[in-house]
Amino acid sequence: MLFEKKLNKNMKKPFLIVILIIILVIIAGIGWLWKGGWQYPQIRKEVLVSTDQKAYNQGDNPKIKIENKSEKMVCFSSCYPYSLEKINDTSYFYQYNNCPFPDVAEACVSPGEIKSFDLFLDKIGVEKGTHRLAIPVCVGCSLKENFRKDKIFYSNEFVIN
């Protein structure tokens, strides 16, 4: 009987460790699923969007660089392929006119490729302040295919003086 009590007491510690490990695995699994799980795992944070400077004057045209470090092609919309957010107490998007033509994947960046373009801020009346770009992409689509917004990538913040 004394042997049984010692055995039960000695079994409690490994049993609790196993239960703790199972709980940690479940929590990690929930966190992984919450962050997207298997949905485009090779694209996560692998499309870098950056501006050539940290500050611009009104009327300047920033150069935007898009670097695709993923294993999939990413494409951009033919209807305003970016949104500009002004960052202050709350973020908001500048309003654009309706797109006069079909929204298709117009420009694509292949894996390992870098593309850049000028952003013409004077056409949308940008206010002074801190901004960033929000660029929706279609992952794994091809040119002229209907555009679908799979992910949004954000640029660094920059200031308009």
Secondary structure by P-SEA (a helix, b strand, c coil): caaaaaaaaaaaaaaaaaaaaaaaaaaaaaaaaaacccccccccccbbbbcccccccccbbbbbbbbbcccbbbbbbccccbbbbbbccbbbbcccccccccccccccccccbbbbbbbbcccccccccbbbbbbbbbccccccccccccccccccccccc
